[in-house]
């Protein structure tokens, strides 16, 4: 009888842990998490000033290019980090991505967001002490630059997301932040932004299926114009965003 009670307690504890992990996963995707994503426009602001975005259809096209480029370039790093969320893997992935991001504006944006995410994750998700250990180990060492994609993959892997969900989540936050930037640039209203995000869900899923589960060796840029636009951001006379 007592063995049955103990078994029930063990099952209950496991179920509770599963639910707690879900809460952590949802919090990781919550826009209120202070990771600095809303400080960046993914080249949208530069595109507006270069008069590449002239109407809602141009905006939709550019957001699709942002998602495509994120899928081709960054999803491999998210995937690899989520599968092996440890310090050695992180250091290797971070160095490779740092070498690939030749655009200084996007490179700095990636580092800023990754550093913020790791700081927040280590403080919030204290049930995973390895996060704080990794941050304390590498902070100030120069061994890693804290790029966002590998950090996101590590945190997702530790909070129990499977690799596919992790990659889908990364595309989701990219789309969310890009459309939020468009709202603040007055390219679309709040309701229009919600409609646009819903319209692009199918496109985002297609992009995910095209690029998910690829190795880091296959990571590549697919939108050179977007990369050029973002690189011009620091030359804008006036700007609202950091990138």
Secondary structure, 3 states (H helix, E strand, C coil): CHHHHHHHHHHHHHHHHHHHHHHHHHHHHCCCCCCCHHHCCCCHHHHHHCCCCCCHHHHHHHHHHHHHHHHHHCHHHHHHHHHCCCHHHHHHHHHHHHHHCCCHHHHHHHHHHHHHHHHHHHHHCCCCHHHHHHHHHHCCCCCCCCCHHHHHHHHHHHCCCCHHHHHHHHHHHHHHHHHHHHHHCCCCCHHHHHHHHHHCHHHHHHHHHHHCCCCHHHCCCCCHHHHHHHHCHHHCCCCCCCC
